[in-house]
Amino acid sequence: MKIISKKVGTGDDAHYELTEEKIAKIKSVTLAATSYTYDTKAKKPAVTVKDSAGKVTYYSTWSAAKNTVVKK
């Protein structure tokens, strides 16, 4: 569930109304890239979450908390 706050009115009559919105079931979580070649620069993979209707419900860019080196 997601709570939405909306300002209604102006001046002394201004107030906020809260409504709830149901969030559809998560269908997929996608990373922009699953591996990178080491080049001394920080990598920030994008994460996209889509619901069961195909709508993007979340998008963010993440920084790695721990560096992991995988030898090939």
C-alpha positions in Angstrom: 0.0 0.0 0.0 1.2 3.5 -0.8 -0.1 6.6 1.1 -0.5 9.7 -1.1 -0.6 13.2 0.5 -2.3 16.0 -1.5 -2.6 19.6 -0.5 -6.1 21.0 -0.8 -7.2 24.6 -0.6 -5.2 27.8 0.1 -4.6 30.1 2.9 -6.4 29.4 6.2 -8.5 26.7 4.4 -5.4 24.7 3.2 -5.1 21.2 4.5 -3.8 17.8 3.4 -5.8 14.8 2.4 -4.4 11.3 2.7 -5.5 8.5 0.4 -4.2 5.0 -0.1 -3.2 3.4 -3.3 -2.8 -0.3 -3.8 0.5 -1.4 -5.3 0.3 -4.2 -7.8 2.4 -7.3 -7.4 6.1 -7.0 -8.5 6.6 -8.7 -11.8 10.3 -8.0 -12.5 13.4 -6.3 -11.2 16.0 -5.4 -13.8 19.5 -4.2 -13.5 20.9 -1.9 -16.3 24.1 -4.0 -16.3 25.0 -7.2 -14.4 28.8 -6.9 -14.8 31.4 -4.3 -15.4 35.0 -4.2 -16.5 37.3 -2.7 -13.9 38.5 0.8 -14.9 39.1 2.5 -11.5 35.8 4.4 -11.9 32.8 4.0 -9.6 29.8 2.1 -11.1 26.2 2.9 -10.4 23.9 0.4 -11.9 20.3 1.5 -12.5 17.5 -0.7 -10.9 14.0 -0.8 -12.4 11.0 -2.5 -10.8 7.9 -3.2 -12.8 4.5 -4.3 -11.4 2.2 -7.1 -12.8 0.6 -4.5 -15.1 4.0 -3.7 -16.7 4.1 -0.2 -15.0 7.4 1.0 -13.6 6.9 1.3 -9.9 10.5 2.1 -8.8 13.6 3.4 -10.5 16.8 4.3 -8.8 20.6 4.4 -9.3 22.6 2.4 -6.8 26.2 2.6 -5.7 28.0 -0.6 -4.7 28.6 -0.8 -1.0 31.4 -3.3 -1.4 33.8 -3.8 -4.3 34.0 -7.4 -5.5 36.6 -8.4 -8.0 35.9 -11.6 -10.0 38.8 -13.1 -11.9 38.1 -14.6 -15.3 
